[in-house]
Every structure is written in structure tokens, then in C-alpha cells.
């Protein structure tokens, strides 16, 4: 009879065990997919969302478990925790409800049992019985550990602390009058000045369940980057899509702006690498507490502008988009610029020609080559633009006005790319 810590051993040369060993990667993927599909997500959830972070732990658990069943001993909580805790903690931080995990766990175990029965032969009855005991024991231990993660007071306290730091950051951004009181409650000594960094990942606003969970995962990974650089000092409101980071500025005034750019650029690069996604960022160095709201507004607008204008990802400041920033300020001048370009909206070919001409300037051949048209065709289109708008793209003064109008058009229609016209068709 087996002792409480022992289960019936399964010989290493058992035929059914050999079948499972040879298919570990395939079985792990199958179980994961079955688990994900068993959950009634609010909107469709791509299975690939979990592959990179969950499948390796399933495979690792399989390999470890195969060694245990040869010895015929029960798995310990510490051993199960190695494979379960990282996954459970990630899902808890991502906001996936505990009942979802239970549903997924039992669906995966049920699928594994189906695979075992499908692969078994007449002589495998003892192996099947022993495997059933191992699975029951393993499932029970996993369930207890997952429950403890979700009920863990330290885990909850860490989540609460992050929310408090986020609230403090939001208060600084909003210019809250009682910010000193909130800072004392959180246990943070405010700096006199902060480097303001607005960030935005190159993806659309979260709408589906998958996008929401992907954003939460990015938030979790971003926090890991922040913690590695001093969690108590870096305040942020990043939600996995966009947000603001406040970093205490040195007491001495910055004498070298390139040093600030390098420091913040390294943080942006680390975030982009950890999140595995392009990041747009803009900064305002050394803002006093009272100036933080205005600095945030400016930096956030710069990140939006850089992305809308199809600039490459990276870190920007106002000087990098000075012309575009000023051209798109709300007011009568902006409205008038929009009116100047409006007649070309029904002529995508002319818009393309104007865009290429403004980009290449006097290099008519380069602009025409970009559009796959003859230089004479480009000349004709530029004349058509003058006829329709009243402004000559080849005139230096008037081309600057058209460039400003084109910037306003690009920002206003960032989600509507200029339609591609057939070569030779002026649109």
C-alpha cells in the first residue's frame, strides 16, 4: 500500500508514457487552446495571446511531472508553485477572474485525459489508473495555489500601492490642491521638479477583450521596467496604451539637454523592448510642480502629433515638431488652413502629388519617382492644385502655407489614409 506521500510509480518504459513524452509540445499547445476556448470571454479572444507566457510553464510542468511519476511520489506545493505562481500572478495582475482560471484548468485536465484514453492500448489499464491519481493530486494542489494568489494580502497590498502611486501621479497632472496630503499618505516625498515623459504605444485604443488584456499585460511589463529603475521614485499613469511618467529631476539645473534626452530615451527604449511594441514619447524637462499640468498637455500633444504625422517611433520634444505643433493649434488660423486644403479632399491624386512635392521640394524627379509618374505629369498636377486652391505649390511663400494646411489635413484625417490612385490619373 502506498504511503501518504507516495503514488503508484509508472515505469519509464511504459508504452503510454512514451506516447505522451513524444508529444509534449503538441499536447501542451492543445491543452492551452482547449483551456482558452472553454472560457466565455466578453469578446473573441485569440489563443495566441497566452502562448508565449503560459505554454512554456505547461511544458515545464510536464517534464518535471514525468520524473516524479517514475519515482512514484506526490508533487509538493513548492514544486507546483514553480510552474503555477508565475502564471497565476500574471493573470491576477491582468484582471482575469479566478473562476476563469478554474474553468480553464479543468478544461485542460479533461482534454489531457481524453488524449490519454485515445492513446491507450489494452495493456495500459494500470498506467491509466496511476495517471488518474497523479492528475487528481496535481489539480487539487494547483487549485489551492491559484486561490491563495488571489487572496494573498501582500499581493493585494502591492496592487493597492501601485494604485496609490498612480493616483498621486494623476493628482500632480491635474494640479490637485491637496497633493502634499496625498503624497504623505502614500509615503512619498515630492521632488521640487520632475522630468515629464508622455508615452503612447503604437496600437489602437483597447476595445475588445483581447486588446484590453494585451494592454494590461503591457502595464504589468512596464511596471517591471519601472521597478528596475526605482519604483518608489517613478510615478506614472501608464495604462498599457498611453500615460505619463514623472521622474524626479536633479536639484541642479540641467546644463546638457542631450543628457536628459539620453536618460529618458534609454527608458523609452527599455519599455519598447520589454513590451515588444513601438513606443512614441515626448518630454518636457525639469517642470516645477505647478507647471506639470501644462508640461503634460504639451508632451501628450507632441506624442499624438508624431504618430499622426507618421513619424517614426522614439522620443520627441517640442523643437522636433515645432512647425507642425504651431500649425495645428486650435483657432481661426487653423480653421482657415483647413479650408485652404479642403477642395483637394475629392482629389486623392492631387493630395499625393502635393505631399510628394512638399517632401522633396525642388527635386521634381524624386517626387515624380515616388509617385511612379513622369515629371511632366507631376507638373500638370501641381498646376491643377493651383487652379483648385488658388495657391501655387512652386511658389516658396505659398508652398509654406500649403505645407501648413497639409499638416492640418494629415492630423485631422490621421485614420483615413490618402487613397492610392492609378499612375497617370490625377485624381
N, C-alpha and C positions, 0 to 999 in steps of 0.2 A: 504494500500500500504506500502511496506517495506521501511524503511529509507535507506540511502546510506550505513550505517554500519550494516544493518540487511538483513538476508535472510530468506526464509520460514522455520520455525522450523520443525524438524522431530521428532515426539513423541518417547519417549524411548521404547514404546511397539509396534512400527511399525513392522509388520512381516518381511519385507525385511531387516530392520536394524538388527533385531535379527539374521537373517541368516548370515549377514556379521560379526557381533560380534562373533558368534560361530566359525567362520573360519578365524580369523585374522591371525594367524601364517601361515596357509596354503596359504591364499591369498597373504600375503606379500612375501612368497617364490616364488609363481607363478609369481607375478609381476616382481620381481627381475630377475628371469630367462628369462622372456619374454623381459625385457629391455636389458639384456646382449646379448641375441640371435639376437636382432634387429640390432646390430652394425656389420658392415663388418670389422672385425678385420683382420690385415695382415696375421696372422696365427691363428689356432683354440685357443679359449680362454675357459678354464674350468670355469663353472659358480661358482664353489666353491670358486674361487679367491675372490669374492666380498661378500660371505655370512656373514663372521664374522664381517665385518666393516660396511656393508650397511643395511642388513636385520634388525638389532635392531632399526635403525632410522626409517625404514618404519613402523615397528610395533608401535614404539613410536608415530609417526605421526598419525597413525590410531586411537590409543587410545585417543590422545588429540583431534583429529577431531570429534570423536563421541560425546565428551562432548560439543563441540561448536555447532553442528547441533541440539542438544537438546535445546540450548539457542536461536538458530536462529540468531547467529551473525557471521559476517565475521571474518576470521582469520587475525590477524595483521602480519605485516612484522617481528616484533620481535619474535612472536610465531613460524612463519615458519622458521626463521633463526636458531632457536634451533635445528631443525632437518636437515636443508639443508646445513648450512655453514660447519659443520664438514666434511660432505661427499664431498661437492664441493671443499673445500680447499685441502682435501687429494687427490682427483682426479687431481686437478690442479698441485700439487706438484709431482704427479706421471707421469705427462706429457700426460694425456688423453685429447684430444682436446675437446673444448667446444661443437662443433657440435655433437660429440658422445654423450654428456650428454643430449642434446636436443632430439636426436633420441631416446635414452633410456627412457627419461621422457615420451615422447608422446606414445611410445610403451607400457609402463607400464600403463598409464592412459587409453589407448584404451583397454588393456586387462581387466582392472578393470571394465570398462563399459560393456564389454562382460559378465563378471561374474555377474554383477548386473542384466542385462537383462535375463540371463539364470536362475537366482534365483527368478525373479519377478513373481507375480501372477496377476490376473485381477484387484485386488483391490489396486495395488501398484502404479498406474499411478502418483498420486500426489507426492509420495515419490521419484519416479524416476525423475520427473521434478525438485524437490528440490535438489536432489543429483547432477544432471547435473549442476545446478547453483554453487553449492559448488565446484565441480571439476574444472569448468572453472575458478572460482576465485582463487582457490588454485594453479592451474597450472600456471596462469599468474604471481602470486607472486613468485613462485619457479623459473620461467624463469628469472625474473628480478634479483633475488638474485644471481643466478648462474653467470649471465653476470657480475654483479658487482664484484664478487670474482675474475673472470679472468681479470677484468680491474682495480682492486684495486691497486693503486700506492704503498701503504705500503706493500702489499703482494709482488709486483714486486721488491720493494727495498730490502725486506728480501731475496728474491731469488738471487738478484744481489750480496748482501753482502756475501751470502754463496759461490757463485761462486768466488768472490774475495779472500775469505779466502782459498778456495781450490786452487786457482792459486798461492797464496803465499806459501802454503804448497808444491805444486808441484815445485815451484822455489827453495825452500830450499832442496828438494830431488834431484833436478838436479844440484845443486850448481851454480845457476844463479848468474852472477857477480853483477847485479844491484838489488839485493834482498832488500837492505836497502831502495831504492827508492820505490819499490813496497810496502814494509811494511808501509812506511809513507803515501802512497796513500790510503791504507786500514785503516790506523789509528791504527796500531798495533806496540807496542814496542817489538822488538825481545829480547828473552832471550839469555844469553851467551851460555847456554847448553839446550838440550832437551832430554827427555827420548823418544826413538824411539820405536814405537809399530807397527808391521806389523800384520794385521789380514786378515783372509780368512774364509769365511763361508763354511760349508761342503755341497756344492752343485756344480753342473756343471756350466760352463760358460753360461751366458744367450744367447739363440739363438732364441727361439720362443717369440711371443708377451707376452704370459703368464709369461715366465721366465724373460723377460725384465721388465714387470710391477711388478713382485714379487721383483726383485732387487731394483726397485725404491721405493717400499714400505719399504723394509729393510733400504734403505738410509734415508727415512723420519723418521722412528722409531729410527734409530741410532742417527740422529741429535737431537731427543728429549732427548736421554740419554746424549749426549754431552752438550746440553744446560743446563741440570740439574746439570752439573759438571763444568760450567763456559765456555759458548760458545766462549767468546772473547779470552780465553786462549788456548783452544784446537784447533789445526789446523789439518785438516785431508783431505785425498783424497779418502775416502771410497766411492765406487760407488754402494754399495748394494751387491757386490760379494767379492771384495778384496780392500785393500787400506792400507794407512799408517796414523798413528796418532802421532802427535808430541805434547808432554806435557812439558811445561817449567820445567826444573829441578831446585831443590833448589840451592841457591847460595853456601851453604856449601856442600862439597863433601859428597856423600852417605857413611855412615860408616856401614850401615847394609843393605846388598843386599836383605835380606828377606823382609825388609820393602818396598823396591821398588817392589819386586815380589808381595807382598800382595796388594799394592796400584793398580798396573796395573792389577793384577788378579781380583780385585773387579770390575774394569771397564769392563774387558772381560766377567765376569760372568753377569754383568748387561746387556751388549749387547746381550749375548746369551739368557738371559731370555726375554728381550724385543722383540728380533727378532724371538724368538721361534725356534731357529736352533742352531746346534752345531757350535762353533767358534774355529778355530785354530789361535794361536797368538804366536809371538816371539818378544823379546825386546832386546834392547841394551841401557843400562842406561847412562845418562849424556854425550851425544855426543856433542862436540863443533860444531859450525855452519859448519865449513869446513869439519868435519868428518861425517856429516849427510848422504851424498850420500852413503858412504861405509857402514855405520851402517844400512841404509835401505836395501841395497843389501844383507847384511848378514842376517838380520831379515826376509826378504821376502823369502830367500832361506830356512831358517830353517822351516818356516810355510809350505812351499811346501814339504819339506822333511818329516816332521812329518806326513803329510796327506798321502803322497805316501807310507810311511812305515807302514800305518795303525795304527799309534799311536793314542791314544785317544785324543779327543778334549781338549783344555786347553791352558795354556801359557807355552812357552818354551824359553830357551836361549841356546847359543852355547854349554855350558857344558853338556846339556841334550842329545845332538846328536853329540857329538864330533867325535866319531869314524865314524859314518855314513857320517857326513859332509865332513870329510877329505877324506874318501874313494871315494866319488863321485865328487871330484874336477876335472875339465877338464884337460886333459894332457895325456901323453903317458902311465903313470901308470894306469889311469882309463881305457884306451883302452885295455891295456894288461889284466886287471882284467876281463873285459867284454869277452875277447877271452877265458879266462880260463873256464868260465861258459857256453859259447855258445854251446858246444856239448851236454849239457843236455836239451836244449830247446825242442828237439823232444822226451823227456822222462819225461813227467809231473809227473809220479810216483816217479822218482828218485829226481826230484826237491822238491817234497813234503817231501820225506824222508830226504833230506839234510836240508830242512828248519826246520823240527821237531827235527832232531839231533842237529842242532846248537842252537835251543831254549832250549833243555833240557840237553845238554851236556852229561855227563856220565850216566844219568838216562835213560838207554835204554828202560826200561819197560814203563816209562811215554811217551817217544817219540813214541813207538810202539802203545800204547793205544790211543794216539791222532789220529793215522792213521788207527786204527781198524785192526791192523795186529799183527802177532806173532813176538816177539823179534827176532827170528831166521830169519824171513823174512826181518826185518829191517837190520840185519847184512848182509844179502845177497845183499840188495840194496846198502848199503854203500860200499861193495866191488865192485859192478858194477860201482859206481861213481868213485872209484879209477881207475878202468880199463879204463873208458872213458876219464877222465880228467887228469889222471896222478898224482892226489893228494889224499892223504889218509885222509878222514874226521875224523878218530880216532886219528890221529897224532896231538898233540897240536899246533905245528908250522904251519902245513899245513891246519889245520882246521881254523886258523885265516885268512889265505889267502882266503880260500873258503868262509868264512863269509863276507869278504870284497867284493869278487866277487858276492856273493848272494845279498848284499846291492845294488851294481850297477845294477844287473839284476832287482831287485824289483823296483828301481827308473825308469829304462828305460822302464819297462813294467807295470807301475802302473795301466794302464787302461785295462790290459789283465790279469785277474786272472789266477793262475795256475789251469789247468783243473783237475777235480777230477777223479781219476781212481778207478776202481773196486778193492775191497780188494783182495790181492793176486796177482794182476797184477803189475809188476814192472814198467810199462810204457815204 
